[in-house]
């Protein structure tokens, strides 16, 4: 299972996470990524990127 996560923080400080999957059936994982991204609004963009990378590696297993 391969997918890409692009995480960045715009000028207004709002955390944005864009996720791309080859299979649309992975809807649960998509919700998990969005929840992590929303939680990272409170934290810094660096912590948010690390959290998204960890989730991506776990889902690859």
ABEGO torsion letter per residue (X at the ends): XBBBBBBBBBAAGBBBBBBBBABAABAAAAAAAAAAAAAAAABBAAAAAAAAAAAAAAAAX
